[in-house]
Amino acid sequence: MEYTYKYAWLIPLFPLPVTISIGFGLLLIPTATKDIRRMWAFPSVLLLSIAMWFSTNLSIKQINGNFTYQYLWSWTITNNFLLEFGNLIDPLTSIMSILITTVGIMVFVYSDNYMSHDQGYLRFFAYMSFFNASMLGLVTSSNLIQIYLFWELVGMCSYLLIGFWFTRPIAASACQKAFVTNRIGDFGLLLGTLGFYWITGSFELKDLFKIVNTLIHNNEVNSLFATFCAFFLFVGAIAKSAQFPLHVWLPDAMEGPTPISALIHAATMVAAGIFLVARLLPLFIVIPYIMNLICLVGIITVLLGATLALAQRDIKRSLAYSTMSQLGYIMLALGIGSYRAALFHLITHAYSKALLFLGSGSIIHSMEPIVGYSPEKSQNMVLMGGLTKYVPITKTTFFIGTLSLCGIPPLACFWSKDEILHDSWLYSPIFALIAWFTTGLTAFYMFRMYLLTFDGFLRIHFKDYSSFCNTTNSSFYSISLWGKGTLNKINKINKNLFFSKDISKVDKNVKSKIRDFSTYFKNRYTSMYPQESSNTMLFPLLLLVLFTLFIGSIGIPFNGRVLDFDLLSKWLTPSPTFFHPNLNSSENFYEFLSNAFFSVSIALFGLFIASIFYGSIYSSLKNFGFINFFFKREPKRIILDKIKGVIYNWSYNHGYIDIFYTGIFTMNIRRLAELTQFLDKYIIDGILNGIGVVSFFMGEGIRSAGGGRISSYLFLYFSYISIFLLIFILFSSFSLPNSQFS
């Protein structure tokens, strides 16, 4: 096993040959490289599998031995400066390496079919391989400078992948937004790195933690300066992990291909900020103000992300806000010092959210035969519905991922989220109540997403054919996101009306138009109905289902009388070398279940409310008269509609945060740029151009005045001298009395 540690530095290098080969192939032999483009998926999966094998062996070594391995080599040596690069292997590194490689392999297999039609297939695999290499380099870095270098490479790959379809203006704008927002965090990370080097004289994490801990304990450092440096480091994590207030780039990043969303924006890149905070937690733990700030940012992000996901129509944007909220849970756990619970939820959320993102890609893929390659339609949940009988495997996997994220036992996220809720209650009851309330919101918007996608009937048909049908019941062809005024119409007829015999009752003229319309669709897309994805896309979904079902078992607290075994605690026992806090819960299994009863009850209540608004429960209650009885008074209905309107507008408009940023920052920066351009163009350049014009005309005038006669030149010369002498005498005569008086 020492052999594995010795060559652990190769882990970040395994994905690089694919990127280099594709790059040189497209440059030197582009035709041959494109002809065998589908073959590049095999080396991508193979090399990343080797990296996963190394990572798994390192994790086994960590579980058995539980110690830290670090290998350094000198990069720059001078009299006053030493910079060393190297690799650091500890439990945090092994966890992140396994997440990156396993999810990366799933995404590569999935992308082989998902991106097969795209002309940028080779470019996609080159970018993805380079991203995996950069991310693996980040998690194995041993000092802040090395972390910063790979941090920037990860950001560059994210920029390229978000803007993969750069010919689309929305995608180009999204990648620019992500780039600019992350530059704020990267600048903060750079300032914090330089600040702590000023304090400690070292970039190495081990030396940094020891020196800062000693200086703060002995009051030998300015606490305000150290707090500011730590804050700047945390700003980098805020931007990369889409925490409030630098979260605005994540929903727009969904403009990239769905496999990118699954890998980067669910399990890896957005987890880089979490990794940074976890890596620097021994530094933050001695600065209480920063720990309180981490808690505050985490709990705000938890609630904000959940509320913004409530009314989203785009399935990927809704999952993006869900990712933002779940990362807030992890940040909250790190802020309260619950290191074990934070990393546990990082593991469970990564696999569950990767399953949901890949499942959403399968849904989008199934909708494309109907709506074409239009993200505005294929990702719009309002146009979906009734997909259960068309995509049963995708539906089952998506349902399992939904229940896991809702915190329903015994799925993965239940064990980790409930541990965070328990630890947050010990830290602050207010934060715990907000986190518990958000658990209900999470269950609501996730089950809403599931019901809008799979329950009921396929609404896209009704929407398309409504343009041909002469009817005043336009509400029949749409669905309200808040369940208002539509399900009563739908409940009176067969949910599969479009596919039933009742379609023959339509007027003959309308029938002819419908026939022409359906022929157009069949000729263009070969099918009027959604289709299940290929086996290549379904295989990663099934594997991720296994992770979602069983990965939570590694953190079950069987440390009571029944069984003294907790694999996660053995894996994540803090290394004394890095002073990791150990605030793990000492509760046994039965105490854990009793504490989980409240959170599960809230989650089930959220599922029930979502079923009322979006499922068949609404129509059942309405038929029995319960809803009419409860809201039979008009004032109650008006108040409820106003509340729903406020919540819907807040959520659908992204909390008005983008509007605020546009009005305060973007527009003012644009005005400042326009003012600067005006000053540069008309003032500075105007003065210089004016001097040039005046000199030109003076030269022309003098040139035309010259006749070549010396007597004329002497006359002009003495004339100028006389004028200047006269002016001098006049000024002297005016100033002479004042000088005499003084």
TAVENLIN-V667732 format. One record per run of one state. SS is the DSSP state (h for helix, s for strand, l for the rest). FROM is the first residue (numbers start at 1). TO is the last residue. If there is no record, write none. Layout:
ss=<SS SS>
from=<FROM FROM>
to=<TO TO>
This chain:
ss=<l h l h l h l h l h l s l s l h l h l s l s h l h l s h l h l h l h l h l h l h l s h l h l h l s h l h l h l h l h l h l h l h l h l h l h l s l s l h l h l h l h l h l h l h l h l>
from=<1 2 7 8 14 16 29 30 36 37 66 69 78 82 90 91 115 121 140 141 142 143 144 163 169 201 204 205 218 223 241 248 256 258 264 270 280 281 285 288 309 314 315 336 339 372 375 379 380 381 384 392 407 412 428 429 455 459 466 474 478 487 492 497 500 501 506 508 526 535 556 558 560 564 566 567 572 576 579 589 615 616 625 626 631 634 653 654 706 710 742>
to=<1 6 7 13 15 28 29 35 36 65 68 77 81 89 90 114 120 139 140 141 142 143 162 168 200 203 204 217 222 240 247 255 257 263 269 279 280 284 287 308 313 314 335 338 371 374 378 379 380 383 391 406 411 427 428 454 458 465 473 477 486 491 496 499 500 505 507 525 534 555 557 559 563 565 566 571 575 578 588 614 615 624 625 630 633 652 653 705 709 741 742>
